[in-house]
Amino acid sequence: MNTEMRNIVRFLLIIMASLLLLLGESPVAGSAERFVDNGDGTVTDTRRQLMWEKGDNGAEVTFEEAQKYCRNLRLGGHADWRLPEPEERDTAVAIALMMPKHARDVYARFDLYWSSDPTTLLPFNYHPSHGREVQRTYPAGAGGKALVRAVRSVRAAKAGAGE
Protein backbone atom coordinates (compact mmCIF):
# COMPACT_ATOMS: atom_id res chain seq x y z
CA MET A 1 0.00 0.00 0.00
CA ASN A 2 1.50 3.31 -1.00
CA THR A 3 1.75 6.34 1.27
CA GLU A 4 -1.18 8.19 -0.31
CA MET A 5 -3.49 5.20 0.12
CA ARG A 6 -2.35 4.75 3.74
CA ASN A 7 -3.12 8.40 4.44
CA ILE A 8 -6.61 8.03 2.94
CA VAL A 9 -7.31 4.92 5.03
CA ARG A 10 -6.00 6.64 8.17
CA PHE A 11 -8.19 9.69 7.45
CA LEU A 12 -11.28 7.50 7.02
CA LEU A 13 -10.53 5.67 10.26
CA ILE A 14 -10.19 8.99 12.08
CA ILE A 15 -13.55 10.14 10.70
CA MET A 16 -15.21 6.87 11.75
CA ALA A 17 -13.71 7.02 15.25
CA SER A 18 -14.82 10.65 15.60
CA LEU A 19 -18.37 9.75 14.57
CA LEU A 20 -18.43 6.87 17.04
CA LEU A 21 -17.26 9.20 19.80
CA LEU A 22 -19.97 11.70 18.92
CA LEU A 23 -22.55 8.92 19.02
CA GLY A 24 -21.27 7.76 22.39
CA GLU A 25 -19.68 4.59 21.07
CA SER A 26 -16.15 3.51 21.89
CA PRO A 27 -13.60 3.46 19.02
CA VAL A 28 -12.12 0.31 20.54
CA ALA A 29 -14.19 -2.73 19.69
CA GLY A 30 -15.57 -4.38 22.79
CA SER A 31 -14.07 -1.78 25.12
CA ALA A 32 -17.34 -1.38 27.04
CA GLU A 33 -17.16 -5.04 28.02
CA ARG A 34 -13.39 -5.17 28.23
CA PHE A 35 -12.78 -2.28 30.65
CA VAL A 36 -14.64 -1.95 33.94
CA ASP A 37 -14.30 1.20 36.02
CA ASN A 38 -14.33 -0.18 39.56
CA GLY A 39 -15.25 3.20 41.06
CA ASP A 40 -12.27 3.11 43.44
CA GLY A 41 -9.54 4.68 41.31
CA THR A 42 -8.94 1.46 39.35
CA VAL A 43 -9.96 0.06 35.96
CA THR A 44 -10.04 -3.68 35.24
CA ASP A 45 -9.07 -5.02 31.82
CA THR A 46 -11.23 -8.16 31.71
CA ARG A 47 -9.48 -9.54 28.62
CA ARG A 48 -5.97 -9.42 30.07
CA GLN A 49 -7.07 -9.90 33.69
CA LEU A 50 -5.21 -6.79 34.81
CA MET A 51 -6.27 -4.00 37.12
CA TRP A 52 -4.80 -0.59 36.25
CA GLU A 53 -4.46 2.50 38.34
CA LYS A 54 -6.96 4.87 36.70
CA GLY A 55 -4.78 7.93 37.24
CA ASP A 56 -1.05 8.13 37.79
CA ASN A 57 1.48 9.35 40.33
CA GLY A 58 1.27 12.93 39.03
CA ALA A 59 5.00 13.66 38.59
CA GLU A 60 8.00 12.35 36.72
CA VAL A 61 10.26 10.20 38.89
CA THR A 62 13.30 7.93 38.49
CA PHE A 63 12.90 4.19 37.93
CA GLU A 64 13.79 3.47 41.56
CA GLU A 65 11.21 6.00 42.78
CA ALA A 66 8.64 4.41 40.45
CA GLN A 67 9.28 0.98 41.97
CA LYS A 68 8.95 2.44 45.48
CA TYR A 69 5.69 4.16 44.50
CA CYS A 70 4.22 0.82 43.39
CA ARG A 71 5.41 -0.99 46.53
CA ASN A 72 3.78 1.67 48.73
CA LEU A 73 0.58 2.10 46.69
CA ARG A 74 -2.62 1.11 48.51
CA LEU A 75 -5.50 1.50 46.07
CA GLY A 76 -8.85 -0.22 45.68
CA GLY A 77 -8.15 -2.38 48.72
CA HIS A 78 -5.00 -3.85 47.14
CA ALA A 79 -1.31 -3.60 47.96
CA ASP A 80 0.23 -5.79 45.22
CA TRP A 81 0.82 -3.04 42.63
CA ARG A 82 3.77 -3.14 40.22
CA LEU A 83 5.10 -1.48 37.07
CA PRO A 84 3.58 -2.88 33.86
CA GLU A 85 5.46 -5.25 31.58
CA PRO A 86 6.10 -3.58 28.19
CA GLU A 87 3.75 -6.04 26.45
CA GLU A 88 0.87 -5.36 28.87
CA ARG A 89 0.13 -1.93 27.41
CA ASP A 90 -1.69 -1.80 24.10
CA THR A 91 -3.68 0.82 22.20
CA ALA A 92 -6.97 -0.20 23.82
CA VAL A 93 -5.47 0.23 27.29
CA ALA A 94 -3.98 3.59 26.31
CA ILE A 95 -7.40 4.81 25.14
CA ALA A 96 -9.32 3.44 28.13
CA LEU A 97 -6.92 5.10 30.58
CA MET A 98 -6.51 8.36 28.68
CA MET A 99 -6.29 11.48 30.83
CA PRO A 100 -5.02 15.01 30.16
CA LYS A 101 -1.37 15.13 29.13
CA HIS A 102 1.16 16.24 31.71
CA ALA A 103 3.66 17.35 29.06
CA ARG A 104 3.76 21.12 28.75
CA ASP A 105 5.57 21.04 25.42
CA VAL A 106 3.00 22.02 22.80
CA TYR A 107 4.55 19.49 20.38
CA ALA A 108 4.37 16.57 22.83
CA ARG A 109 1.74 14.09 21.68
CA PHE A 110 1.79 11.85 24.76
CA ASP A 111 3.36 11.22 28.17
CA LEU A 112 5.89 8.48 28.88
CA TYR A 113 5.49 6.04 31.76
CA TRP A 114 7.86 3.54 33.35
CA SER A 115 7.56 -0.13 32.53
CA SER A 116 9.05 -2.94 34.60
CA ASP A 117 12.10 -2.75 32.30
CA PRO A 118 14.24 0.26 33.31
CA THR A 119 15.27 0.74 29.67
CA THR A 120 11.70 0.86 28.31
CA LEU A 121 9.05 3.59 28.56
CA LEU A 122 5.39 3.24 27.60
CA PRO A 123 3.33 5.99 25.92
CA PHE A 124 -0.01 7.01 27.46
CA ASN A 125 -2.38 9.99 27.19
CA TYR A 126 -2.30 10.16 23.42
CA HIS A 127 -5.19 10.19 21.03
CA PRO A 128 -4.68 7.82 18.07
CA SER A 129 -6.41 10.23 15.70
CA HIS A 130 -3.91 13.03 16.44
CA GLY A 131 -0.88 12.70 14.23
CA ARG A 132 1.11 9.68 13.19
CA GLU A 133 1.05 6.36 14.95
CA VAL A 134 2.63 6.10 18.38
CA GLN A 135 5.24 3.43 18.92
CA ARG A 136 4.53 0.69 21.42
CA THR A 137 7.61 1.44 23.55
CA TYR A 138 10.35 4.05 23.81
CA PRO A 139 13.92 3.82 25.15
CA ALA A 140 14.64 5.22 28.61
CA GLY A 141 17.89 7.08 29.10
CA ALA A 142 20.15 6.51 32.08
CA GLY A 143 18.98 8.63 35.01
CA GLY A 144 15.79 9.50 33.14
CA LYS A 145 12.45 10.32 34.66
CA ALA A 146 8.93 9.32 33.68
CA LEU A 147 5.44 9.04 35.14
CA VAL A 148 4.04 5.95 36.89
CA ARG A 149 0.81 4.07 36.21
CA ALA A 150 0.64 0.96 38.36
CA VAL A 151 -0.95 -2.37 37.44
CA ARG A 152 -1.71 -5.63 39.22
CA SER A 153 -2.73 -9.08 38.05
CA VAL A 154 -6.33 -9.96 38.82
CA ARG A 155 -5.61 -13.60 37.95
CA ALA A 156 -2.90 -13.92 40.62
CA ALA A 157 -5.12 -12.25 43.20
CA LYS A 158 -7.98 -14.68 42.47
CA ALA A 159 -5.65 -17.66 42.71
CA GLY A 160 -4.29 -16.40 46.04
CA ALA A 161 -7.79 -15.81 47.41
CA GLY A 162 -8.75 -19.43 46.81
CA GLU A 163 -5.90 -20.90 48.85
N, C-alpha and C positions, 0 to 999 in steps of 0.2 A: 504494500500500500504506500503510495507516494505521500509526501508531506502535505500537499494540498488536500488530498482525500482525508488524511488523518485529522487535519484542522476542521474540515466540514463535519466529520463524525463527532469530534470533540464538541463543536459548537451545538450540534443537535442534541447531544447528551446533556449539555449544560441547560439548554432550553427545556428539555423534558424534566430534568431535576428541579428547575425553577418552578415549572408548572405544578409538579407534585408537591413542592413546599407550599405553594400558594393554596393548593387544595387540601393541605393538611396531611398529606401522605409523606412517608419517609422515602428519601432517595435510595436507601439501602434496603434491598429486598428482605422481607422478613424481620426487619429491625424491631418492629413493635413486639414481636414474640421473642426475639433474641435477647433484647436488653430490658431488664426490669429495674426501675428506680425503686430501691428499697425504702426510701423515705428517711434514711438515717445517715445521709452523706455518702452512700455507696450505690453502685450500679452493678447488677449481676449480668454477665454474659452467659446465657443459658446454653449456648452452643459449645463454648470452650470451657464451661464450668469454672469461670473466674469471676471474682468480685473485685471491682475497681474502686478506688477512691474517686468520688465524683469530682472533687476539686483537685487542688494540688497544695504543695507546701507554701506557695506564695512568693518564694524568692530563690534566686540561683544559689546553689551550694556546691561544694566539692563532692566527689564520689563518696568519700568517707563520711561526710556529713549527711549525705543522702541515705547511706546504709543505717546510720544512727537514727535518722528520722523514722525509717521504716520499723526498726527495732522498738522504738518508743511509741509508735502510733497505736492509739486505742480508739477504734472507730467502729461503729455498728455492732458493738459488743464483742469485737474480735481483737486479738493482739498478735496474730501471726502474719503480719504484713511484710512484704518484701518488694524489691525492685523487679520490674517485669523482665522476662527473657526477651531478647530482640524479636523472636518469632511470635510472641504473644500479642503484639500490637499489629493490627491491620487497619485498612481504611474504614471498615465498619466501626471499629472501636474508636478510631480517631473522630469520626463524625458523631457517634453517640455521646462521647465525652467532651465535645467541643465547648469551649468557654472563651471569653474575650482574651485576645493575645496579651501577653505581658510585654513583649518586645516593643520598645518605643520607636525603633527605627522604622520609618515610614515604608521602607522597601522590604522589611521582614515579612515573610508570608506565613510564618508559623513559629512556635516556640520549640525548643529542644529539651528533652527530658532524659534523665539517666535511665539506662537499662542495667541489668545485673552484670553486664560486661563493661568494665571501666573504660574500654576503648570505643564503645558504641553508644550513640545517642539516638533517641526516638523522636520523630516529629509529632506534635499535637497542635491543636488549635488552628488548624488550617481548613480552608474550605476548598474542596476539590474543584469547584467551578472557577476559582480565582487563579488564573495563571497556569503555568505548565505543571505537569505531574510532580508530586513530591516523592522523593526517594523513600524507601522503607527504613533505612538507617543512615546515620551520619557518623563520621569519625570524631572521637573526643580527643582533644589535645591534652598533653600532660599538664596537670594543675588546673584544668578547665573547670568551669562551673556550668550547671544546668539546673532545671527545675526537677521536682520529684512528684510522680504520681504513683502511689503504691497499689499493689495488687496482691491478692491471696487466692489460693486454690480452694474452690468450694468442694471439689471431689475429695481432697485430703481431709478437709474438716468433717465431711460426712462419714468418711471411713473411720476417723478418730472418734467420732461420737458414738459409733456402734460398738466399740470395744468395751 
